[in-house]
Amino acid sequence: MNKTKILDMTDGKIVPLLIKFSIPLLAGNLFQQLYNIVDSVVVGNFVGKEALAAIGSTNQIINSILGFFMGFATGGSVVVSQFFGGKNISSMRKAIHTLIFSTVVLGVAFTAFGIALNPTFLSLMDTPHDVFHDANLYLTIYFEGIIFLMVYNIASGILRALGNSRLPFVALVLSSVLNVGLDALFVIVLDFGIAGAGYATIISEAFSAVFVLFFLFRTNEVYKLSLREMKVDFPILKRIVKLGLPGGFQMSLTCFSNVFVQGYINKFGSDCMAGWASFNKIDQVCLLPMQSLSLASTTFAGQNFGAGKLERAEKGILASVLLAMCISFIVMLPTRIFSDELVSLFNSDSGVVYYGTYFVKVCTAFYVIRCGTQIFAGGLRGLGNARAPMVILLCGFVAFRQLYLFVATHITDAFFPVSIAYPVGWTFCSVTMFVYYLHFVRSQKRKSNL
């Protein structure tokens, strides 16, 4: 344990540092996606397409509630990385203990909130009757264990902010293997249905949370947790909230707006819902390189901004964009070529495969454009500017996308306009984010020259 080192990104070659940080992060995120992917594959093949549609329809509800917390976690990681970059170890430790303590409190609140609002969310999406019961059951079980997911994410976010992306990866590998085994046991052997998939997920998440916390309490590194220090430092909490609230509000509201996007999908029936669910699982895997490099750019920018190295932070962000675009293009090609086979992994029903393949081919064409949204938003947060990404993403993913869908569905009942709703939003956000990023960096350079 004590051999785990902090990765200082304020010195050294930029691209190798980004790659060194991103590879275990990418691998870890891949294993994290296995939670829901394995659930969907097992349920889609051994329970049925209605159950697959039920799990798929719950994603936006879960993300709507979790979105606020993920913004809080991002704000916390930026504060930790900036304190570390500035060599302020005392404040860094206070920030770490504030984050852990606050997460436990929020976890209890989110559990009650999520369980209470499940039926309301499902009704807002016009969830069909043949899917409603399974979706509500899965959501209830998921929220019963959501505190474990939150604790793992905040603890691993702290480690990543300090350049340690290896330990979270190890935790996810072990918990993902556990999840696969429990899915097979609960769903295939014991025939618990969709409930078995839910319980397999929360047990695995509990394992990953305990694993990372155990390390944080036992390590001799500067980020070691101590029960005596486990309290809230309110000035630091205020700083975390200031940085994290805009992102959390944006993530939560964006996912809530996607509840209504799911409603448009639901109108085409359970085949389309299951196809959309299959595409979303494929898309989540394809998105991982972008997400990993976005987190790398946030950590890189945060550490270097804290160290007063704005020009180096800018170079790291631009390098992350170029890396993400190259990798996204490489990922896009086999995904399109083998789209039928990928969708069939979840369910081989011809209707499900038709809709799922359609979504894959339409959306993957925009992956390279999508990189700008992810990386520049992450870089701006690392530079301490969380408000602008929030406004831009809300305008693109909420206002623009919902307006587009409202107009398009009132002009025609065709399926194609609905299928490109996400790419339209990605394009709008990427262009706007890039233009604002250039403006912000220039303004920061002018201030530093005064």
Kinemage of the C-alpha trace (Angstrom):
@kinemage 1
@onewidth
@group {chain A} dominant
@subgroup {mainchain}
@vectorlist {calphas} color= white
{ca met a 1} P 0.000 0.000 0.000
{ca asn a 2} L 2.643 2.492 1.028
{ca lys a 3} L 4.405 2.186 -2.326
{ca thr a 4} L 1.576 4.095 -4.019
{ca lys a 5} L 2.908 7.499 -5.045
{ca ile a 6} L 1.275 10.809 -5.781
{ca leu a 7} L 1.718 11.919 -9.388
{ca asp a 8} L 2.999 15.504 -9.515
{ca met a 9} L 1.920 16.893 -12.900
{ca thr a 10} L 3.533 20.307 -12.518
{ca asp a 11} L 6.805 19.100 -14.047
{ca gly a 12} L 7.788 16.684 -16.794
{ca lys a 13} L 6.673 15.916 -20.351
{ca ile a 14} L 2.972 16.634 -20.750
{ca val a 15} L 1.733 13.851 -23.040
{ca pro a 16} L 3.442 10.987 -21.160
{ca leu a 17} L 2.022 12.363 -17.890
{ca leu a 18} L -1.497 12.508 -19.345
{ca ile a 19} L -1.194 8.985 -20.703
{ca lys a 20} L 0.286 7.648 -17.469
{ca phe a 21} L -2.602 9.152 -15.531
{ca ser a 22} L -5.324 8.223 -18.034
{ca ile a 23} L -4.567 4.552 -18.725
{ca pro a 24} L -5.405 3.177 -15.260
{ca leu a 25} L -8.267 5.656 -15.072
{ca leu a 26} L -9.614 4.426 -18.420
{ca ala a 27} L -9.246 0.813 -17.376
{ca gly a 28} L -10.916 1.538 -14.050
{ca asn a 29} L -13.835 3.335 -15.700
{ca leu a 30} L -14.203 0.423 -18.097
{ca phe a 31} L -14.594 -1.958 -15.194
{ca gln a 32} L -17.014 0.455 -13.531
{ca gln a 33} L -19.193 0.323 -16.644
{ca leu a 34} L -19.235 -3.463 -16.324
{ca tyr a 35} L -21.657 -3.044 -13.424
{ca asn a 36} L -24.506 -1.860 -15.623
{ca ile a 37} L -23.344 -3.632 -18.794
{ca val a 38} L -23.305 -7.050 -17.148
{ca asp a 39} L -26.673 -6.300 -15.550
{ca ser a 40} L -28.095 -5.437 -18.967
{ca val a 41} L -26.543 -8.398 -20.801
{ca val a 42} L -27.716 -10.910 -18.201
{ca val a 43} L -31.168 -9.377 -17.828
{ca gly a 44} L -31.646 -8.886 -21.580
{ca asn a 45} L -30.788 -12.507 -22.352
{ca phe a 46} L -32.160 -14.356 -19.323
{ca val a 47} L -35.147 -12.224 -18.264
{ca gly a 48} L -36.348 -10.518 -21.451
{ca lys a 49} L -36.381 -7.355 -23.555
{ca glu a 50} L -38.970 -5.706 -21.284
{ca ala a 51} L -36.578 -6.068 -18.330
{ca leu a 52} L -33.737 -4.689 -20.485
{ca ala a 53} L -35.949 -1.731 -21.385
{ca ala a 54} L -36.709 -1.256 -17.679
{ca ile a 55} L -33.026 -1.008 -16.723
{ca gly a 56} L -32.331 1.297 -19.659
{ca ser a 57} L -35.140 3.639 -18.693
{ca thr a 58} L -33.727 4.052 -15.165
{ca asn a 59} L -30.345 5.478 -16.219
{ca gln a 60} L -31.455 9.082 -16.544
{ca ile a 61} L -33.377 8.950 -13.264
{ca ile a 62} L -30.306 7.674 -11.423
{ca asn a 63} L -28.093 10.250 -13.117
{ca ser a 64} L -30.551 13.072 -12.388
{ca ile a 65} L -30.142 12.515 -8.672
{ca leu a 66} L -26.465 11.552 -8.781
{ca gly a 67} L -25.583 14.468 -11.060
{ca phe a 68} L -25.607 16.990 -8.226
{ca phe a 69} L -23.242 14.841 -6.188
{ca met a 70} L -20.888 14.248 -9.111
{ca gly a 71} L -20.554 18.008 -9.501
{ca phe a 72} L -19.782 18.270 -5.800
{ca ala a 73} L -17.159 15.533 -6.184
{ca thr a 74} L -15.596 17.303 -9.171
{ca gly a 75} L -15.415 20.569 -7.223
{ca gly a 76} L -13.796 18.704 -4.351
{ca ser a 77} L -11.164 17.088 -6.564
{ca val a 78} L -10.290 20.472 -8.081
{ca val a 79} L -9.825 22.000 -4.617
{ca val a 80} L -7.678 19.054 -3.501
{ca ser a 81} L -5.529 19.181 -6.640
{ca gln a 82} L -5.062 22.959 -6.326
{ca phe a 83} L -4.019 22.679 -2.669
{ca phe a 84} L -1.594 19.922 -3.629
{ca gly a 85} L -0.200 21.901 -6.562
{ca gly a 86} L 0.353 24.837 -4.194
{ca lys a 87} L 2.029 22.509 -1.616
{ca asn a 88} L -0.601 23.433 1.010
{ca ile a 89} L -0.807 20.003 2.653
{ca ser a 90} L -2.686 21.139 5.769
{ca ser a 91} L -5.565 22.603 3.754
{ca met a 92} L -5.514 19.609 1.423
{ca arg a 93} L -6.090 17.271 4.388
{ca lys a 94} L -8.947 19.424 5.669
{ca ala a 95} L -10.535 19.306 2.199
{ca ile a 96} L -10.229 15.525 2.033
{ca his a 97} L -11.902 14.955 5.421
{ca thr a 98} L -14.594 17.510 4.609
{ca leu a 99} L -15.397 15.639 1.399
{ca ile a 100} L -15.651 12.211 3.033
{ca phe a 101} L -17.811 13.418 5.940
{ca ser a 102} L -20.135 15.426 3.670
{ca thr a 103} L -20.550 12.481 1.302
{ca val a 104} L -21.845 10.186 4.044
{ca val a 105} L -24.446 12.790 5.025
{ca leu a 106} L -25.478 13.338 1.408
{ca gly a 107} L -25.675 9.580 0.842
{ca val a 108} L -28.351 9.159 3.492
{ca ala a 109} L -30.366 12.030 2.002
{ca phe a 110} L -30.049 10.748 -1.568
{ca thr a 111} L -31.243 7.285 -0.552
{ca ala a 112} L -34.488 8.638 0.893
{ca phe a 113} L -34.963 11.142 -1.933
{ca gly a 114} L -34.384 8.604 -4.697
{ca ile a 115} L -36.703 5.928 -3.332
{ca ala a 116} L -39.490 8.429 -2.702
{ca leu a 117} L -39.408 9.951 -6.209
{ca asn a 118} L -38.989 6.795 -8.326
{ca pro a 119} L -42.663 6.473 -9.357
{ca thr a 120} L -42.907 10.178 -10.184
{ca phe a 121} L -39.882 10.078 -12.484
{ca leu a 122} L -41.125 6.958 -14.253
{ca ser a 123} L -44.502 8.589 -14.841
{ca leu a 124} L -42.851 11.709 -16.285
{ca met a 125} L -41.168 9.487 -18.884
{ca asp a 126} L -44.472 7.896 -19.928
{ca thr a 127} L -42.982 4.517 -19.008
{ca pro a 128} L -45.135 1.747 -20.562
{ca his a 129} L -47.106 -0.502 -18.196
{ca asp a 130} L -45.170 -3.624 -19.250
{ca val a 131} L -41.929 -1.965 -18.071
{ca phe a 132} L -43.049 0.178 -15.106
{ca his a 133} L -42.989 -2.451 -12.327
{ca asp a 134} L -39.518 -3.792 -13.154
{ca ala a 135} L -38.095 -0.278 -13.530
{ca asn a 136} L -39.480 0.804 -10.152
{ca leu a 137} L -38.134 -2.341 -8.455
{ca tyr a 138} L -34.641 -1.928 -9.915
{ca leu a 139} L -34.522 1.757 -8.955
{ca thr a 140} L -35.593 1.070 -5.386
{ca ile a 141} L -32.858 -1.524 -4.900
{ca tyr a 142} L -30.271 0.711 -6.564
{ca phe a 143} L -30.997 3.661 -4.306
{ca glu a 144} L -30.872 1.438 -1.242
{ca gly a 145} L -27.145 1.083 -1.886
{ca ile a 146} L -26.344 4.391 -3.550
{ca ile a 147} L -24.316 5.612 -0.570
{ca phe a 148} L -21.641 3.020 -1.415
{ca leu a 149} L -21.323 4.346 -4.965
{ca met a 150} L -21.028 7.892 -3.630
{ca val a 151} L -18.353 7.008 -1.063
{ca tyr a 152} L -16.311 5.123 -3.651
{ca asn a 153} L -16.552 7.994 -6.164
{ca ile a 154} L -15.501 10.668 -3.684
{ca ala a 155} L -12.630 8.581 -2.291
{ca ser a 156} L -11.348 7.627 -5.742
{ca gly a 157} L -11.797 11.244 -6.893
{ca ile a 158} L -9.526 12.385 -4.071
{ca leu a 159} L -6.886 9.864 -5.097
{ca arg a 160} L -7.123 10.865 -8.751
{ca ala a 161} L -6.816 14.552 -7.875
{ca leu a 162} L -3.442 13.650 -6.392
{ca gly a 163} L -2.444 11.633 -9.448
{ca asn a 164} L -3.171 8.191 -7.982
{ca ser a 165} L -5.462 6.486 -10.481
{ca arg a 166} L -4.117 2.961 -9.849
{ca leu a 167} L -5.843 2.131 -6.581
{ca pro a 168} L -9.356 3.034 -7.853
{ca phe a 169} L -8.600 0.788 -10.833
{ca val a 170} L -7.711 -2.175 -8.614
{ca ala a 171} L -10.897 -1.659 -6.571
{ca leu a 172} L -13.017 -1.633 -9.727
{ca val a 173} L -11.395 -4.738 -11.186
{ca leu a 174} L -12.148 -6.717 -8.035
{ca ser a 175} L -15.676 -5.371 -7.598
{ca ser a 176} L -16.506 -5.910 -11.286
{ca val a 177} L -15.437 -9.555 -11.082
{ca leu a 178} L -17.615 -9.861 -7.978
{ca asn a 179} L -20.526 -8.251 -9.842
{ca val a 180} L -20.266 -10.721 -12.722
{ca gly a 181} L -20.311 -13.647 -10.327
{ca leu a 182} L -23.252 -12.293 -8.342
{ca asp a 183} L -25.226 -11.551 -11.520
{ca ala a 184} L -24.771 -15.142 -12.641
{ca leu a 185} L -25.752 -16.444 -9.203
{ca phe a 186} L -28.764 -14.203 -8.532
{ca val a 187} L -30.261 -14.001 -12.042
{ca ile a 188} L -29.254 -17.197 -13.857
{ca val a 189} L -28.974 -19.726 -11.008
{ca leu a 190} L -31.416 -18.430 -8.387
{ca asp a 191} L -33.788 -16.781 -10.913
{ca phe a 192} L -34.261 -13.560 -8.907
{ca gly a 193} L -34.952 -11.630 -12.115
{ca ile a 194} L -34.267 -7.916 -12.301
{ca ala a 195} L -34.024 -7.711 -8.502
{ca gly a 196} L -31.015 -10.040 -8.625
{ca ala a 197} L -29.212 -7.659 -10.983
{ca gly a 198} L -29.921 -4.778 -8.615
{ca tyr a 199} L -28.610 -6.581 -5.549
{ca ala a 200} L -25.507 -7.767 -7.412
{ca thr a 201} L -24.736 -4.148 -8.269
{ca ile a 202} L -25.094 -2.650 -4.790
{ca ile a 203} L -23.130 -5.463 -3.107
{ca ser a 204} L -20.274 -4.933 -5.570
{ca glu a 205} L -20.370 -1.163 -5.027
{ca ala a 206} L -20.220 -1.709 -1.265
{ca phe a 207} L -17.085 -3.810 -1.748
{ca ser a 208} L -15.335 -1.108 -3.818
{ca ala a 209} L -16.205 1.590 -1.270
{ca val a 210} L -14.859 -0.433 1.666
{ca phe a 211} L -11.717 -1.365 -0.277
{ca val a 212} L -10.756 2.240 -1.059
{ca leu a 213} L -11.635 3.520 2.422
{ca phe a 214} L -9.528 0.771 3.990
{ca phe a 215} L -6.543 1.938 1.952
{ca leu a 216} L -7.097 5.599 2.852
{ca phe a 217} L -7.160 4.784 6.563
{ca arg a 218} L -4.103 2.492 6.410
{ca thr a 219} L -1.752 4.353 4.056
{ca asn a 220} L 1.157 6.477 5.292
{ca glu a 221} L 0.804 9.006 2.471
{ca val a 222} L -0.147 12.640 3.151
{ca tyr a 223} L -3.798 11.912 2.269
{ca lys a 224} L -4.215 9.331 5.078
{ca leu a 225} L -7.676 9.502 6.685
{ca ser a 226} L -8.060 9.975 10.425
{ca leu a 227} L -11.260 9.672 12.449
{ca arg a 228} L -10.091 12.541 14.674
{ca glu a 229} L -9.974 14.865 11.652
{ca met a 230} L -13.284 13.659 10.206
{ca lys a 231} L -15.231 16.910 10.317
{ca val a 232} L -16.357 19.714 8.045
{ca asp a 233} L -14.151 22.741 7.487
{ca phe a 234} L -16.811 25.249 6.418
{ca pro a 235} L -14.567 27.760 4.564
{ca ile a 236} L -13.183 24.883 2.494
{ca leu a 237} L -16.680 23.406 2.044
{ca lys a 238} L -17.811 26.788 0.747
{ca arg a 239} L -14.974 26.744 -1.775
{ca ile a 240} L -15.841 23.205 -2.845
{ca val a 241} L -19.508 24.096 -3.248
{ca lys a 242} L -18.625 27.231 -5.200
{ca leu a 243} L -16.658 25.139 -7.682
{ca gly a 244} L -18.873 22.051 -7.596
{ca leu a 245} L -22.406 23.441 -7.392
{ca pro a 246} L -22.484 24.849 -10.948
{ca gly a 247} L -21.284 21.527 -12.385
{ca gly a 248} L -23.590 19.529 -10.136
{ca phe a 249} L -26.575 21.673 -11.010
{ca gln a 250} L -25.723 21.354 -14.694
{ca met a 251} L -25.281 17.567 -14.546
{ca ser a 252} L -28.457 17.077 -12.545
{ca leu a 253} L -30.588 19.339 -14.719
{ca thr a 254} L -29.134 17.857 -17.919
{ca cys a 255} L -29.961 14.337 -16.781
{ca phe a 256} L -33.403 15.473 -15.654
{ca ser a 257} L -34.009 16.916 -19.123
{ca asn a 258} L -32.914 13.543 -20.526
{ca val a 259} L -35.802 12.014 -18.610
{ca phe a 260} L -37.980 13.827 -21.144
{ca val a 261} L -35.733 12.683 -24.007
{ca gln a 262} L -36.355 9.148 -22.737
{ca gly a 263} L -40.053 9.988 -22.903
{ca tyr a 264} L -39.734 10.653 -26.647
{ca ile a 265} L -37.968 7.283 -27.028
{ca asn a 266} L -40.622 5.490 -24.969
{ca lys a 267} L -43.350 6.528 -27.408
{ca phe a 268} L -41.864 4.160 -30.001
{ca gly a 269} L -42.421 1.109 -27.757
{ca ser a 270} L -40.400 -1.435 -25.813
{ca asp a 271} L -38.309 -2.523 -28.841
{ca cys a 272} L -37.054 1.037 -29.263
{ca met a 273} L -36.538 1.395 -25.501
{ca ala a 274} L -34.475 -1.784 -25.390
{ca gly a 275} L -32.505 -0.719 -28.479
{ca trp a 276} L -31.853 2.669 -26.909
{ca ala a 277} L -30.749 0.942 -23.681
{ca ser a 278} L -28.352 -1.262 -25.674
{ca phe a 279} L -26.912 1.733 -27.508
{ca asn a 280} L -26.433 3.618 -24.232
{ca lys a 281} L -24.335 0.796 -22.793
{ca ile a 282} L -22.187 0.724 -25.944
{ca asp a 283} L -21.943 4.518 -25.940
{ca gln a 284} L -20.848 4.601 -22.290
{ca val a 285} L -17.901 2.365 -23.136
{ca cys a 286} L -16.964 4.385 -26.232
{ca leu a 287} L -17.118 7.586 -24.180
{ca leu a 288} L -14.564 6.344 -21.627
{ca pro a 289} L -11.407 7.617 -23.408
{ca met a 290} L -12.945 11.098 -23.569
{ca gln a 291} L -14.030 10.972 -19.928
{ca ser a 292} L -10.639 9.740 -18.772
{ca leu a 293} L -8.799 12.466 -20.651
{ca ser a 294} L -11.301 15.032 -19.402
{ca leu a 295} L -10.510 14.038 -15.819
{ca ala a 296} L -6.808 14.053 -16.677
{ca ser a 297} L -7.117 17.590 -18.060
{ca thr a 298} L -8.980 18.681 -14.902
{ca thr a 299} L -6.273 17.281 -12.619
{ca phe a 300} L -3.457 18.555 -14.840
{ca ala a 301} L -4.952 22.041 -15.117
{ca gly a 302} L -5.793 22.131 -11.391
{ca gln a 303} L -2.295 21.206 -10.240
{ca asn a 304} L -0.563 23.568 -12.664
{ca phe a 305} L -2.981 26.430 -12.044
{ca gly a 306} L -2.377 25.987 -8.319
{ca ala a 307} L 1.366 26.117 -9.010
{ca gly a 308} L 0.983 29.305 -11.087
{ca lys a 309} L 1.815 27.594 -14.407
{ca leu a 310} L -1.062 28.746 -16.630
{ca glu a 311} L 0.741 28.221 -19.937
{ca arg a 312} L 1.611 24.635 -19.014
{ca ala a 313} L -2.019 24.030 -17.967
{ca glu a 314} L -3.174 25.295 -21.370
{ca lys a 315} L -0.781 22.975 -23.216
{ca gly a 316} L -2.062 20.019 -21.190
{ca ile a 317} L -5.688 20.787 -22.056
{ca leu a 318} L -4.956 21.083 -25.792
{ca ala a 319} L -2.924 17.856 -25.725
{ca ser a 320} L -5.869 16.121 -24.046
{ca val a 321} L -8.218 17.306 -26.810
{ca leu a 322} L -5.974 15.992 -29.584
{ca leu a 323} L -5.471 12.651 -27.841
{ca ala a 324} L -9.221 12.302 -27.274
{ca met a 325} L -10.059 13.071 -30.908
{ca cys a 326} L -7.580 10.501 -32.226
{ca ile a 327} L -8.757 7.784 -29.854
{ca ser a 328} L -12.440 8.548 -30.505
{ca phe a 329} L -11.938 8.152 -34.249
{ca ile a 330} L -10.225 4.794 -33.696
{ca val a 331} L -13.040 3.635 -31.380
{ca met a 332} L -15.751 4.786 -33.772
{ca leu a 333} L -14.715 2.542 -36.700
{ca pro a 334} L -15.109 -0.955 -35.171
{ca thr a 335} L -18.205 0.188 -33.248
{ca arg a 336} L -19.960 1.050 -36.507
{ca ile a 337} L -18.710 -2.042 -38.359
{ca phe a 338} L -19.816 -4.479 -35.646
{ca ser a 339} L -22.887 -2.570 -34.463
{ca asp a 340} L -25.278 -5.509 -35.113
{ca glu a 341} L -23.150 -7.918 -33.100
{ca leu a 342} L -22.674 -5.431 -30.251
{ca val a 343} L -26.384 -4.737 -29.887
{ca ser a 344} L -27.179 -8.472 -30.107
{ca leu a 345} L -25.079 -9.059 -26.993
{ca phe a 346} L -27.853 -7.417 -24.991
{ca asn a 347} L -30.849 -8.891 -26.801
{ca ser a 348} L -31.142 -10.656 -30.177
{ca asp a 349} L -34.754 -9.680 -30.891
{ca ser a 350} L -34.887 -8.261 -34.428
{ca gly a 351} L -36.723 -5.095 -33.354
{ca val a 352} L -34.239 -4.386 -30.586
{ca val a 353} L -31.271 -4.949 -32.918
{ca tyr a 354} L -32.804 -2.672 -35.570
{ca tyr a 355} L -33.273 0.279 -33.240
{ca gly a 356} L -30.011 -0.244 -31.361
{ca thr a 357} L -27.948 -0.433 -34.556
{ca tyr a 358} L -29.693 2.659 -35.889
{ca phe a 359} L -28.738 4.674 -32.810
{ca val a 360} L -25.136 3.419 -32.945
{ca lys a 361} L -24.599 4.409 -36.565
{ca val a 362} L -26.181 7.843 -36.196
{ca cys a 363} L -24.454 8.873 -32.962
{ca thr a 364} L -20.951 7.467 -33.474
{ca ala a 365} L -20.521 9.739 -36.516
{ca phe a 366} L -20.299 12.668 -34.082
{ca tyr a 367} L -17.800 11.228 -31.584
{ca val a 368} L -14.847 13.344 -32.714
{ca ile a 369} L -16.905 16.540 -32.422
{ca arg a 370} L -18.063 15.449 -28.975
{ca cys a 371} L -14.503 15.581 -27.595
{ca gly a 372} L -14.497 19.372 -27.373
{ca thr a 373} L -17.409 19.379 -24.940
{ca gln a 374} L -15.773 16.908 -22.566
{ca ile a 375} L -12.170 18.103 -22.541
{ca phe a 376} L -12.617 21.874 -22.558
{ca ala a 377} L -15.253 21.633 -19.829
{ca gly a 378} L -12.871 19.541 -17.705
{ca gly a 379} L -9.994 21.923 -18.363
{ca leu a 380} L -12.016 25.009 -17.444
{ca arg a 381} L -13.055 23.393 -14.153
{ca gly a 382} L -9.427 22.631 -13.391
{ca leu a 383} L -8.640 26.309 -13.972
{ca gly a 384} L -11.258 27.187 -11.359
{ca asn a 385} L -14.007 28.221 -13.787
{ca ala a 386} L -16.999 25.953 -13.177
{ca arg a 387} L -19.719 28.468 -14.009
{ca ala a 388} L -19.095 28.839 -17.745
{ca pro a 389} L -19.159 25.079 -18.510
{ca met a 390} L -22.396 24.880 -16.516
{ca val a 391} L -24.063 27.630 -18.558
{ca ile a 392} L -22.849 26.291 -21.912
{ca leu a 393} L -23.863 22.691 -21.158
{ca leu a 394} L -27.263 23.751 -19.846
{ca cys a 395} L -27.865 25.805 -22.979
{ca gly a 396} L -26.837 22.951 -25.272
{ca phe a 397} L -27.990 19.815 -23.462
{ca val a 398} L -31.166 21.217 -21.922
{ca ala a 399} L -32.554 24.319 -23.620
{ca phe a 400} L -31.321 23.740 -27.186
{ca arg a 401} L -31.944 19.976 -27.185
{ca gln a 402} L -35.439 20.219 -25.684
{ca leu a 403} L -36.407 23.043 -28.041
{ca tyr a 404} L -35.129 21.016 -30.971
{ca leu a 405} L -37.116 17.922 -29.952
{ca phe a 406} L -40.260 19.925 -29.305
{ca val a 407} L -40.148 21.546 -32.743
{ca ala a 408} L -39.033 18.396 -34.597
{ca thr a 409} L -41.728 16.154 -33.108
{ca his a 410} L -44.422 18.712 -33.887
{ca ile a 411} L -43.342 18.858 -37.511
{ca thr a 412} L -43.099 15.099 -38.085
{ca asp a 413} L -43.697 11.755 -36.379
{ca ala a 414} L -40.608 10.271 -38.043
{ca phe a 415} L -37.975 8.533 -35.944
{ca phe a 416} L -34.826 10.113 -37.434
{ca pro a 417} L -35.209 13.611 -35.872
{ca val a 418} L -35.446 12.028 -32.414
{ca ser a 419} L -32.409 9.823 -33.050
{ca ile a 420} L -30.097 12.803 -33.730
{ca ala a 421} L -31.159 14.825 -30.681
{ca tyr a 422} L -27.980 13.934 -28.794
{ca pro a 423} L -25.527 14.664 -31.677
{ca val a 424} L -27.216 18.035 -32.274
{ca gly a 425} L -26.610 18.972 -28.632
{ca trp a 426} L -23.000 17.720 -28.719
{ca thr a 427} L -22.207 19.842 -31.767
{ca phe a 428} L -23.706 22.998 -30.275
{ca cys a 429} L -21.805 22.552 -26.995
{ca ser a 430} L -18.453 21.678 -28.559
{ca val a 431} L -18.366 24.769 -30.760
{ca thr a 432} L -19.537 27.077 -27.982
{ca met a 433} L -17.170 25.571 -25.393
{ca phe a 434} L -14.165 25.959 -27.690
{ca val a 435} L -14.918 29.615 -28.419
{ca tyr a 436} L -15.372 30.400 -24.724
{ca tyr a 437} L -12.218 28.492 -23.733
{ca leu a 438} L -10.106 30.635 -26.074
{ca his a 439} L -11.651 33.786 -24.606
{ca phe a 440} L -11.073 32.656 -21.012
{ca val a 441} L -7.424 31.684 -21.518
{ca arg a 442} L -6.679 35.017 -23.215
{ca ser a 443} L -8.285 36.902 -20.332
{ca gln a 444} L -6.219 34.935 -17.790
{ca lys a 445} L -3.028 35.712 -19.694
{ca arg a 446} L -3.863 39.410 -19.724
{ca lys a 447} L -4.401 39.348 -15.952
{ca ser a 448} L -1.090 37.565 -15.342
{ca asn a 449} L 0.738 40.213 -17.423
{ca leu a 450} L -0.675 43.146 -15.480
